């Protein structure tokens, strides 16, 4: 595991943390539905990256092999499924509970898949980091959990969303030669966004209504999605899937801090302690100098 790739995964988690705030601002300002927010963020991210590839003459769709197209389509479908399941869980169980179960369960799904494939348990240091991360996340979000009548169904859907995110991570644990993270993200997100169009049509079409709304949508698509997923998929070149999903637990921490700073939400002392524990788990996972020296 290389330090630059590890930092890319950390960066991706931090950028994802801005998505909740931007999505909330977009929905409140333009009356955009949760499914439409997911669709617009994917389409904008995909189109922007395709434009970048076209300008730099790096798209070359004719050069894509059958293996590349399979990875693109699987990533597109998995990401679209994750978005739909996650926002469905949010509608049923609320943002805090859905986020906790979705993001918190992802490392467990990856650990189970790793155990089946490799027939070996994760390293003890990584398991300790997972325990700290889950404890910190629970403390961070615990004061905001609200269980409604549909909470049980929401938790079940959130577990499925966590499995979808874990599948996205596991599928991309090994890069396809010459495909690249930017091209993979561009094509898979465009495809995934198009897959969500029928869902939005069936649940009620909605779009940003003015310049401010489109500003939120562009920030959500470019910063919170395009840049984040390019960094994440590139980081997976050397960062193990189990470690990557634990690092992704930084997302709720960043979201909570932004909520406190911008929206006036209060973390409270328990939440602050939970955030510190969660951050500590990421420090525990950082690549060690001796490991780098050995790899060299």
C-alpha beads as a LAMMPS data file, in Angstrom:
LAMMPS data file: protein, C-alpha beads

296 atoms
295 bonds

1 atom types
1 bond types

-500.0 500.0 xlo xhi
-500.0 500.0 ylo yhi
-500.0 500.0 zlo zhi

Masses

1 110.0

Atoms # bond

1 1 1 0.000 0.000 0.000
2 1 1 1.552 3.278 -1.137
3 1 1 1.173 6.521 0.805
4 1 1 0.032 8.603 -2.225
5 1 1 -2.742 6.116 -3.004
6 1 1 -3.791 6.002 0.650
7 1 1 -4.008 9.815 0.678
8 1 1 -6.141 9.681 -2.467
9 1 1 -8.656 7.457 -0.658
10 1 1 -8.640 9.859 2.314
11 1 1 -9.201 12.766 -0.086
12 1 1 -12.097 10.927 -1.729
13 1 1 -13.782 10.348 1.627
14 1 1 -13.385 14.029 2.538
15 1 1 -14.856 15.133 -0.801
16 1 1 -17.770 12.720 -0.405
17 1 1 -18.454 14.385 2.923
18 1 1 -19.345 17.591 1.065
19 1 1 -21.999 15.735 -0.928
20 1 1 -24.561 15.602 1.854
21 1 1 -24.414 19.352 2.383
22 1 1 -24.534 20.176 -1.345
23 1 1 -27.291 17.658 -1.979
24 1 1 -29.301 19.096 0.893
25 1 1 -28.813 22.650 -0.376
26 1 1 -29.842 21.576 -3.885
27 1 1 -32.940 19.746 -2.675
28 1 1 -34.013 22.615 -0.404
29 1 1 -33.401 25.316 -2.990
30 1 1 -34.849 23.632 -6.093
31 1 1 -37.224 21.060 -4.627
32 1 1 -35.200 18.297 -6.290
33 1 1 -36.074 14.753 -5.216
34 1 1 -33.499 12.428 -3.682
35 1 1 -33.455 10.204 -6.759
36 1 1 -33.024 13.242 -9.024
37 1 1 -30.128 14.479 -6.884
38 1 1 -28.419 11.121 -7.407
39 1 1 -29.125 11.203 -11.150
40 1 1 -27.877 14.750 -11.671
41 1 1 -24.713 14.192 -9.637
42 1 1 -23.818 11.135 -11.738
43 1 1 -24.690 12.679 -15.094
44 1 1 -22.840 15.924 -14.365
45 1 1 -19.786 14.049 -13.108
46 1 1 -19.770 11.768 -16.136
47 1 1 -20.294 14.506 -18.725
48 1 1 -17.647 16.792 -17.191
49 1 1 -15.079 13.997 -17.165
50 1 1 -15.960 12.952 -20.717
51 1 1 -15.439 16.570 -21.758
52 1 1 -12.042 16.584 -20.054
53 1 1 -11.057 13.355 -21.804
54 1 1 -12.237 14.703 -25.155
55 1 1 -10.228 17.929 -24.776
56 1 1 -7.109 15.976 -23.793
57 1 1 -7.797 13.411 -26.536
58 1 1 -7.770 10.604 -23.969
59 1 1 -11.281 9.216 -24.468
60 1 1 -10.640 6.887 -27.450
61 1 1 -13.865 4.832 -27.184
62 1 1 -12.791 2.659 -30.136
63 1 1 -9.718 1.572 -28.165
64 1 1 -11.842 0.088 -25.380
65 1 1 -11.673 -3.685 -25.185
66 1 1 -14.488 -6.031 -24.208
67 1 1 -12.930 -6.378 -20.754
68 1 1 -12.905 -2.599 -20.326
69 1 1 -16.572 -2.305 -21.327
70 1 1 -17.505 -5.058 -18.858
71 1 1 -15.769 -3.177 -16.031
72 1 1 -17.442 0.100 -17.080
73 1 1 -20.930 -1.423 -17.218
74 1 1 -20.547 -3.303 -13.929
75 1 1 -19.251 -0.158 -12.206
76 1 1 -22.090 1.907 -13.708
77 1 1 -24.796 -0.531 -12.604
78 1 1 -23.281 -1.006 -9.134
79 1 1 -22.945 2.732 -8.529
80 1 1 -26.488 3.432 -9.760
81 1 1 -27.805 0.643 -7.528
82 1 1 -25.922 2.074 -4.560
83 1 1 -27.358 5.544 -5.151
84 1 1 -30.935 4.267 -5.419
85 1 1 -30.651 2.016 -2.360
86 1 1 -28.975 4.708 -0.280
87 1 1 -31.523 7.415 -0.988
88 1 1 -34.359 4.933 -0.491
89 1 1 -32.902 4.106 2.922
90 1 1 -32.667 7.820 3.688
91 1 1 -36.341 8.260 2.857
92 1 1 -37.305 5.340 5.102
93 1 1 -34.964 5.697 8.069
94 1 1 -33.602 9.242 7.922
95 1 1 -30.184 10.551 6.923
96 1 1 -28.294 9.713 10.128
97 1 1 -29.443 6.121 10.533
98 1 1 -29.199 5.339 6.811
99 1 1 -25.675 6.796 6.606
100 1 1 -24.519 4.961 9.722
101 1 1 -25.758 1.580 8.513
102 1 1 -24.688 2.054 4.879
103 1 1 -21.177 3.378 5.454
104 1 1 -20.632 1.388 8.634
105 1 1 -21.592 -1.941 7.065
106 1 1 -19.424 -1.577 3.942
107 1 1 -16.134 -2.670 5.596
108 1 1 -17.927 -5.677 7.076
109 1 1 -19.224 -6.733 3.656
110 1 1 -15.727 -6.338 2.171
111 1 1 -14.167 -8.262 5.063
112 1 1 -16.622 -11.109 4.471
113 1 1 -15.846 -11.144 0.742
114 1 1 -12.101 -11.035 1.420
115 1 1 -12.377 -13.909 3.888
116 1 1 -14.240 -16.026 1.330
117 1 1 -11.861 -15.232 -1.543
118 1 1 -8.552 -15.356 0.343
119 1 1 -9.645 -17.784 3.086
120 1 1 -7.803 -15.588 5.584
121 1 1 -8.852 -13.069 8.229
122 1 1 -7.813 -9.394 7.894
123 1 1 -4.684 -8.270 9.799
124 1 1 -5.257 -7.599 13.509
125 1 1 -4.246 -3.936 13.135
126 1 1 -6.898 -3.432 10.468
127 1 1 -9.581 -5.142 12.564
128 1 1 -8.734 -2.872 15.520
129 1 1 -9.001 0.150 13.235
130 1 1 -12.429 -1.037 12.053
131 1 1 -13.631 -1.393 15.647
132 1 1 -12.426 2.114 16.501
133 1 1 -14.000 3.538 13.351
134 1 1 -17.393 1.977 14.031
135 1 1 -17.295 3.071 17.686
136 1 1 -16.402 6.625 16.684
137 1 1 -19.062 6.703 13.973
138 1 1 -21.720 5.472 16.380
139 1 1 -20.785 8.162 18.908
140 1 1 -20.673 10.796 16.195
141 1 1 -24.131 10.043 14.850
142 1 1 -25.758 8.537 17.921
143 1 1 -27.411 11.726 19.109
144 1 1 -29.059 12.215 15.721
145 1 1 -30.574 8.778 15.233
146 1 1 -34.319 8.877 14.841
147 1 1 -36.165 5.603 14.343
148 1 1 -39.523 6.017 12.630
149 1 1 -42.203 3.565 11.616
150 1 1 -40.205 2.499 8.558
151 1 1 -36.864 2.294 10.371
152 1 1 -36.584 -1.503 10.173
153 1 1 -37.170 -1.506 6.424
154 1 1 -34.792 1.430 6.064
155 1 1 -32.038 -0.417 7.925
156 1 1 -32.506 -3.451 5.670
157 1 1 -32.232 -1.281 2.551
158 1 1 -29.200 0.529 4.023
159 1 1 -27.486 -2.829 4.573
160 1 1 -28.093 -3.587 0.902
161 1 1 -26.666 -0.165 0.010
162 1 1 -23.571 -0.936 2.069
163 1 1 -23.209 -4.212 0.188
164 1 1 -23.496 -2.347 -3.130
165 1 1 -20.741 0.094 -2.140
166 1 1 -18.603 -2.817 -0.965
167 1 1 -19.199 -4.537 -4.310
168 1 1 -18.119 -1.363 -6.134
169 1 1 -14.919 -1.344 -4.089
170 1 1 -14.283 -5.071 -4.458
171 1 1 -14.909 -5.112 -8.216
172 1 1 -12.382 -2.309 -8.731
173 1 1 -9.727 -3.687 -6.404
174 1 1 -7.616 -4.514 -9.471
175 1 1 -7.440 -1.928 -12.281
176 1 1 -8.042 -2.941 -15.887
177 1 1 -4.867 -2.303 -17.857
178 1 1 -4.955 0.977 -19.865
179 1 1 -8.501 1.866 -18.750
180 1 1 -7.527 4.402 -16.083
181 1 1 -9.541 5.820 -13.187
182 1 1 -10.644 8.965 -15.069
183 1 1 -11.980 7.122 -18.107
184 1 1 -13.632 4.475 -15.918
185 1 1 -15.328 7.138 -13.790
186 1 1 -16.393 9.217 -16.804
187 1 1 -18.044 6.402 -18.728
188 1 1 -19.462 4.458 -15.780
189 1 1 -21.020 7.540 -14.167
190 1 1 -22.546 8.678 -17.426
191 1 1 -23.956 5.192 -17.892
192 1 1 -25.127 4.983 -14.284
193 1 1 -26.810 8.375 -14.516
194 1 1 -28.668 7.277 -17.636
195 1 1 -29.764 4.124 -15.806
196 1 1 -31.340 6.336 -13.129
197 1 1 -33.335 8.430 -15.617
198 1 1 -36.278 5.944 -15.691
199 1 1 -36.317 5.881 -11.871
200 1 1 -36.560 9.672 -11.743
201 1 1 -39.261 9.707 -14.410
202 1 1 -41.323 7.173 -12.446
203 1 1 -40.859 8.959 -9.105
204 1 1 -41.361 12.494 -10.450
205 1 1 -39.013 14.462 -12.708
206 1 1 -37.233 17.393 -11.090
207 1 1 -34.247 19.578 -11.926
208 1 1 -32.441 22.676 -10.585
209 1 1 -34.609 25.726 -11.178
210 1 1 -32.089 28.593 -11.461
211 1 1 -28.441 29.551 -11.495
212 1 1 -27.941 28.991 -7.781
213 1 1 -29.503 25.552 -7.997
214 1 1 -27.300 24.600 -10.943
215 1 1 -24.317 25.901 -8.974
216 1 1 -25.079 23.435 -6.188
217 1 1 -25.599 20.680 -8.760
218 1 1 -22.305 21.420 -10.519
219 1 1 -20.385 21.483 -7.233
220 1 1 -22.037 18.197 -6.254
221 1 1 -21.220 16.594 -9.596
222 1 1 -17.686 17.908 -10.063
223 1 1 -16.256 18.172 -6.531
224 1 1 -18.222 15.664 -4.468
225 1 1 -18.515 13.067 -7.213
226 1 1 -16.147 13.303 -10.205
227 1 1 -13.006 14.271 -8.284
228 1 1 -13.895 12.027 -5.345
229 1 1 -14.471 8.866 -7.347
230 1 1 -11.443 9.422 -9.583
231 1 1 -9.322 9.703 -6.439
232 1 1 -10.981 6.662 -4.844
233 1 1 -10.724 4.369 -7.868
234 1 1 -7.127 5.456 -8.463
235 1 1 -6.297 4.849 -4.800
236 1 1 -7.654 1.299 -5.035
237 1 1 -4.674 0.436 -7.234
238 1 1 -2.684 -0.322 -4.065
239 1 1 -5.031 0.257 -1.102
240 1 1 -6.801 -2.989 -0.056
241 1 1 -10.627 -2.851 -0.378
242 1 1 -11.161 -3.496 3.352
243 1 1 -8.869 -0.598 4.298
244 1 1 -10.439 1.665 1.668
245 1 1 -13.958 1.130 3.003
246 1 1 -12.809 1.870 6.561
247 1 1 -11.217 5.105 5.367
248 1 1 -14.517 5.967 3.640
249 1 1 -16.028 6.210 7.137
250 1 1 -14.498 9.692 7.203
251 1 1 -17.393 10.801 5.004
252 1 1 -19.966 11.146 7.841
253 1 1 -17.351 12.921 9.977
254 1 1 -16.709 15.553 7.302
255 1 1 -20.445 15.906 6.716
256 1 1 -21.073 16.414 10.428
257 1 1 -18.323 19.057 10.707
258 1 1 -19.664 20.934 7.673
259 1 1 -23.165 20.735 9.104
260 1 1 -21.936 22.275 12.341
261 1 1 -19.954 25.034 10.602
262 1 1 -22.418 25.960 7.841
263 1 1 -25.845 24.794 8.949
264 1 1 -25.399 25.430 12.660
265 1 1 -25.874 21.801 13.663
266 1 1 -24.247 20.884 16.969
267 1 1 -22.074 17.814 17.409
268 1 1 -22.008 17.880 21.195
269 1 1 -19.152 16.524 23.354
270 1 1 -19.940 12.881 22.533
271 1 1 -19.965 13.684 18.829
272 1 1 -16.629 15.509 19.052
273 1 1 -15.127 12.524 20.900
274 1 1 -16.524 10.166 18.280
275 1 1 -14.997 12.244 15.507
276 1 1 -11.598 12.139 17.212
277 1 1 -11.805 8.346 17.606
278 1 1 -12.828 7.945 13.975
279 1 1 -9.940 10.131 12.793
280 1 1 -7.603 8.113 15.008
281 1 1 -8.639 4.893 13.274
282 1 1 -7.585 6.376 9.920
283 1 1 -4.201 7.335 11.374
284 1 1 -3.816 3.737 12.576
285 1 1 -4.345 2.509 9.018
286 1 1 -1.801 4.820 7.382
287 1 1 1.042 3.079 5.506
288 1 1 4.051 2.383 7.718
289 1 1 7.573 3.514 6.846
290 1 1 8.972 0.045 7.385
291 1 1 6.416 -1.344 4.945
292 1 1 7.467 1.243 2.372
293 1 1 11.118 0.434 2.893
294 1 1 10.420 -3.262 2.502
295 1 1 8.472 -2.613 -0.688
296 1 1 11.332 -0.534 -2.048

Bonds

1 1 1 2
2 1 2 3
3 1 3 4
4 1 4 5
5 1 5 6
6 1 6 7
7 1 7 8
8 1 8 9
9 1 9 10
10 1 10 11
11 1 11 12
12 1 12 13
13 1 13 14
14 1 14 15
15 1 15 16
16 1 16 17
17 1 17 18
18 1 18 19
19 1 19 20
20 1 20 21
21 1 21 22
22 1 22 23
23 1 23 24
24 1 24 25
25 1 25 26
26 1 26 27
27 1 27 28
28 1 28 29
29 1 29 30
30 1 30 31
31 1 31 32
32 1 32 33
33 1 33 34
34 1 34 35
35 1 35 36
36 1 36 37
37 1 37 38
38 1 38 39
39 1 39 40
40 1 40 41
41 1 41 42
42 1 42 43
43 1 43 44
44 1 44 45
45 1 45 46
46 1 46 47
47 1 47 48
48 1 48 49
49 1 49 50
50 1 50 51
51 1 51 52
52 1 52 53
53 1 53 54
54 1 54 55
55 1 55 56
56 1 56 57
57 1 57 58
58 1 58 59
59 1 59 60
60 1 60 61
61 1 61 62
62 1 62 63
63 1 63 64
64 1 64 65
65 1 65 66
66 1 66 67
67 1 67 68
68 1 68 69
69 1 69 70
70 1 70 71
71 1 71 72
72 1 72 73
73 1 73 74
74 1 74 75
75 1 75 76
76 1 76 77
77 1 77 78
78 1 78 79
79 1 79 80
80 1 80 81
81 1 81 82
82 1 82 83
83 1 83 84
84 1 84 85
85 1 85 86
86 1 86 87
87 1 87 88
88 1 88 89
89 1 89 90
90 1 90 91
91 1 91 92
92 1 92 93
93 1 93 94
94 1 94 95
95 1 95 96
96 1 96 97
97 1 97 98
98 1 98 99
99 1 99 100
100 1 100 101
101 1 101 102
102 1 102 103
103 1 103 104
104 1 104 105
105 1 105 106
106 1 106 107
107 1 107 108
108 1 108 109
109 1 109 110
110 1 110 111
111 1 111 112
112 1 112 113
113 1 113 114
114 1 114 115
115 1 115 116
116 1 116 117
117 1 117 118
118 1 118 119
119 1 119 120
120 1 120 121
121 1 121 122
122 1 122 123
123 1 123 124
124 1 124 125
125 1 125 126
126 1 126 127
127 1 127 128
128 1 128 129
129 1 129 130
130 1 130 131
131 1 131 132
132 1 132 133
133 1 133 134
134 1 134 135
135 1 135 136
136 1 136 137
137 1 137 138
138 1 138 139
139 1 139 140
140 1 140 141
141 1 141 142
142 1 142 143
143 1 143 144
144 1 144 145
145 1 145 146
146 1 146 147
147 1 147 148
148 1 148 149
149 1 149 150
150 1 150 151
151 1 151 152
152 1 152 153
153 1 153 154
154 1 154 155
155 1 155 156
156 1 156 157
157 1 157 158
158 1 158 159
159 1 159 160
160 1 160 161
161 1 161 162
162 1 162 163
163 1 163 164
164 1 164 165
165 1 165 166
166 1 166 167
167 1 167 168
168 1 168 169
169 1 169 170
170 1 170 171
171 1 171 172
172 1 172 173
173 1 173 174
174 1 174 175
175 1 175 176
176 1 176 177
177 1 177 178
178 1 178 179
179 1 179 180
180 1 180 181
181 1 181 182
182 1 182 183
183 1 183 184
184 1 184 185
185 1 185 186
186 1 186 187
187 1 187 188
188 1 188 189
189 1 189 190
190 1 190 191
191 1 191 192
192 1 192 193
193 1 193 194
194 1 194 195
195 1 195 196
196 1 196 197
197 1 197 198
198 1 198 199
199 1 199 200
200 1 200 201
201 1 201 202
202 1 202 203
203 1 203 204
204 1 204 205
205 1 205 206
206 1 206 207
207 1 207 208
208 1 208 209
209 1 209 210
210 1 210 211
211 1 211 212
212 1 212 213
213 1 213 214
214 1 214 215
215 1 215 216
216 1 216 217
217 1 217 218
218 1 218 219
219 1 219 220
220 1 220 221
221 1 221 222
222 1 222 223
223 1 223 224
224 1 224 225
225 1 225 226
226 1 226 227
227 1 227 228
228 1 228 229
229 1 229 230
230 1 230 231
231 1 231 232
232 1 232 233
233 1 233 234
234 1 234 235
235 1 235 236
236 1 236 237
237 1 237 238
238 1 238 239
239 1 239 240
240 1 240 241
241 1 241 242
242 1 242 243
243 1 243 244
244 1 244 245
245 1 245 246
246 1 246 247
247 1 247 248
248 1 248 249
249 1 249 250
250 1 250 251
251 1 251 252
252 1 252 253
253 1 253 254
254 1 254 255
255 1 255 256
256 1 256 257
257 1 257 258
258 1 258 259
259 1 259 260
260 1 260 261
261 1 261 262
262 1 262 263
263 1 263 264
264 1 264 265
265 1 265 266
266 1 266 267
267 1 267 268
268 1 268 269
269 1 269 270
270 1 270 271
271 1 271 272
272 1 272 273
273 1 273 274
274 1 274 275
275 1 275 276
276 1 276 277
277 1 277 278
278 1 278 279
279 1 279 280
280 1 280 281
281 1 281 282
282 1 282 283
283 1 283 284
284 1 284 285
285 1 285 286
286 1 286 287
287 1 287 288
288 1 288 289
289 1 289 290
290 1 290 291
291 1 291 292
292 1 292 293
293 1 293 294
294 1 294 295
295 1 295 296
